[in-house]
Every structure is written in C-alpha cells, then in structure tokens.
Amino acid sequence: LGYIIHPRKADQFNKTMTDNNFLFVPGPTFVPGRIQRAMSRSIEDHRAPQFAELFLPLLEDIKKIFQTRSGNVLIYPGSGSAGWEASMTNTLSPGDKVLIPVYGEFCRRWANMANKQKLNVLPILTEWGNEAPAETVFNLLEEDVNKEIKAVFIVHNETSTGVVTDVAAIRRALDDAQHPALLFVDGVSSIGGMHFAMDQWAVDIAVCGSQKCLMLPPGLALIGISQKARKATLHARCPRAYFDFSDMFQANGDGYYPFTPPVNLLHGLRESINMILEEGLEQVFHRHYRMAKAVQAAVHAWGLELCAQSRKTYSNTVSAIVLPESINAAEIIQQARKHYDLYLGAGLGPLEGKVFRIGHLGTIHPLTLSGAICGVELVLQSAGLSINIGAGISAALDSLSKSTDVSQLNNCRNHPNMAYR
Ligand SMILES: Cc1ncc(COP(=O)(O)O)c(C=O)c1O
C-alpha cells in the first residue's frame, strides 16, 4: 500500500485526481466545458467574411448583458484595467477634474491610473467596507457651480471588500445636482452576474473583463459606451493610439477590427453569451444571489463577519471575510491550496492578512459552492478557529434549500426588476 497512499503525502491534495481545481478566487473563474470547446478551434482569418458573421451579432448580443439599447460595447484585447485606461483617455483631457469615491483597492487603483493620465483626481476617502457615499457625491457636484468636474468614477462591485454600490443613487445625485459629468462605472465583477442596468442608470462608461461573470479566460476588456460618452471623445485630448475608440468604431461598423483580434476568445464570448441568455439573465442573477446568501449563512455560522459593513451592500459575486487577529488570512489561503486545491482570494492593500475572499461568480452552482464551503470550514478549524465542524455547511445548505423560489428575488436589493426584454 506504500505506493498507493504515501504516508507523507496523505494529507495533501493529489493533483492527479482531477484537472479541475476548486477555483474560488473572485475571478478568473472556472471556464465551463462548452466555452472551452467553443474556443478550441483552428485559427481563422480575421479579415475573412466568416469573422464578420461571428462578430456583428456578438456586438449586438453583448449589449443585452450590459442592458443597453442606446449604447455600444467595444471589445478590446486586454484585462479590465485596459478598459479603464481606454475609457478615460478617449473621453477626458489632461487636467480634467474627476470625482472618485475610494472605498476599496479597485477604486484606489482606478484613481492611481487617472493620476498617471494627468487627470485632476478629487478623491472622496471612504472607510473600506462601505459603498460610495451618494450624498457626498451630490454635495460636491452641487458645489461645483462652474461644472469643472468632468466625470464621476464608481466601482459597482468593489471586489476587494465585497461591497455593492447603489449606482441608481449615484445617478440620482448627478441628476439632482443637475450636473453634466460623465458617469463611469466599473462593472468588472458584476456585469453578467448581478443586475447592471446601463441604460436605466444612464451610465456613460461601463467597464467589464472577460474573466469573471462571463466565465472566460482573462484577455478581453469590454466597454459599454453611451452616446454622450461617444460625443465626449470628439473633444477629449488625452493621448491614445491603440485604444482609440474612433478607429474601433469605424472597423467594427463593417464587422472587423483595426488590428488582429483575439478570435478564439471571441468564439468563447459567443458561447458565454449564449449560455447566459439561455439560462436567462434574471435566473443568472438569482443563482448568484442564492450562492451569496449561502456563503453569508456559512460565514455567520462560523462566528465571522463580512468586510461589508451593511447587509444591504453585500455583494452577490464575492464575499470578503474578516478573520480574528490571531489568524493570518494568508495562512488560510495557503492551507486551502495545499490540502484541498482550493483557491481563495487574498486580502488586498490594507486588508492583506486580515481578510480572505470567496468568489461565487460565473458558472458556480450549489454543489461546487458547497464543496468550497466545506474546504474553508476544514481549514478554519485546523487553523484554530473554534467552530463545530459542519456548522457552516449546514447553514449554507439550509439557506440553499430555502432560496430555490425565484420569487425570493424581491429580497435581493439588486434584484433584476428591469431585466432586459
Ligand atoms: C472591480 C474590479 N475592477 C478592476 C479590476 C481590474 O481588472 P483586471 O485585473 O482584469 O485588469 C478588477 C480585478 O479583479 C476588479 O475586481
């Protein structure tokens, strides 16, 4: 038996058991077989008519995921951060004032990038774990009588803290202040998994990345652009070349790219959109809501708290879990990886070592999630957290058993009450 169960390795995950790891970071997420197969194909000529046949309907259908009819979506090679850069350089000019509430790592990184682009960043420093303060946004916009603020940047779903901001409230702040600033929204970890209503919220720029709710490998930056944002490109003076929207719009009009596109990823995106629309956007949102509720139930049963300060801001796609000071979150993450091939998200910036994150987004469903919760529970217990083994998973299963009914959507703050029709 010595060669079947090696005594020194008995407690370590055997990599040969499966090629599917338990990827529970908040993106990249697991890529379903359907999408993998759609991408696994011979390389095609991106100037041939077949490419336009793939691409033109894709450009239309991706709008359904962003819930926009009046806007357009551009799809660049790159990650979400490339989407940020493309958006700001195409619509703003050096020295423009931009209002950026900073309540997590991704807000902070976005603000840093805006600084590097020589924009004049007006940060609203907000305690991490909270959402963007709509009232402060309103007050600052109202005070700006000369309308010098050209844009407000909001991260819809702050992946570092697991906090959702009420974008509709931010839109109201702009409208109530009668301010013409552009509204930029980062939907990198929400679009395709949580209600994101680009038209209804009058979002001017909506940024997404392929590797989260869209269930694709990293590599695509998707940018929703309103008509107003498109007009702003005519006067924007930030330097841009590769990411120039006008080149992209022109080539896309005929179904092509102004450069070599990532064709296989686009085939994957076609399949991803098919899967989401087949399931139905509302169902997809509801599935994410159920998963989030189950994780929240487990967290509370473990006697732990989420980083999100208020229940109404709990994210449906990621939970950031705060550990007692006696336990280093990095150790939990490392043990989960070592023993169960379970990959959890680390705490970012000032949350490093204090928080670990469970991503529950993309192709996630109750059974895979349950496995991850069991893994976390085992690791937490062996790290010395005083929990009754089974308490967390039991609470999660209880939550899952009670949330099968779609009518429960009404309990969900971000429920898709205006899903695209
Ligand atoms: C909310 C949010 N915005 C932006 C980014 C940056 O995206 P990327 O790493 O794809 O460049 C991330 C990445 O996790 C994110 O979660």
The ligand as an SDF file (V2000), in Angstrom:
LIG
                    3D

 16 16  0  0  0  0  0  0  0  0999 V2000
  -13.7860   45.6350   -9.5850 C   0  0  0  0  0  0  0  0  0  0  0  0
  -12.5390   45.4130  -10.3780 C   0  0  0  0  0  0  0  0  0  0  0  0
  -12.1160   46.3760  -11.1860 N   0  0  0  0  0  0  0  0  0  0  0  0
  -10.9980   46.2410  -11.9190 C   0  0  0  0  0  0  0  0  0  0  0  0
  -10.2540   45.1100  -11.8480 C   0  0  0  0  0  0  0  0  0  0  0  0
   -9.0060   45.0140  -12.6440 C   0  0  0  0  0  0  0  0  0  0  0  0
   -9.2390   44.1380  -13.6780 O   0  0  0  0  0  0  0  0  0  0  0  0
   -8.0520   43.3410  -14.3740 P   0  0  0  0  0  0  0  0  0  0  0  0
   -7.2940   42.6340  -13.3290 O   0  0  0  0  0  0  0  0  0  0  0  0
   -8.8380   42.4340  -15.2980 O   0  0  0  0  0  0  0  0  0  0  0  0
   -7.2390   44.3240  -15.1160 O   0  0  0  0  0  0  0  0  0  0  0  0
  -10.6560   44.0570  -11.0380 C   0  0  0  0  0  0  0  0  0  0  0  0
   -9.8800   42.8250  -10.9450 C   0  0  0  0  0  0  0  0  0  0  0  0
  -10.1000   41.9620  -10.1470 O   0  0  0  0  0  0  0  0  0  0  0  0
  -11.8360   44.2180  -10.2840 C   0  0  0  0  0  0  0  0  0  0  0  0
  -12.2750   43.2480   -9.4890 O   0  0  0  0  0  0  0  0  0  0  0  0
  1  2  1  0
  2  3  1  0
  2 15  2  0
  3  4  2  0
  4  5  1  0
  5  6  1  0
  5 12  2  0
  6  7  1  0
  7  8  1  0
  8  9  2  0
  8 10  1  0
  8 11  1  0
 12 13  1  0
 12 15  1  0
 13 14  2  0
 15 16  1  0
M  END
$$$$
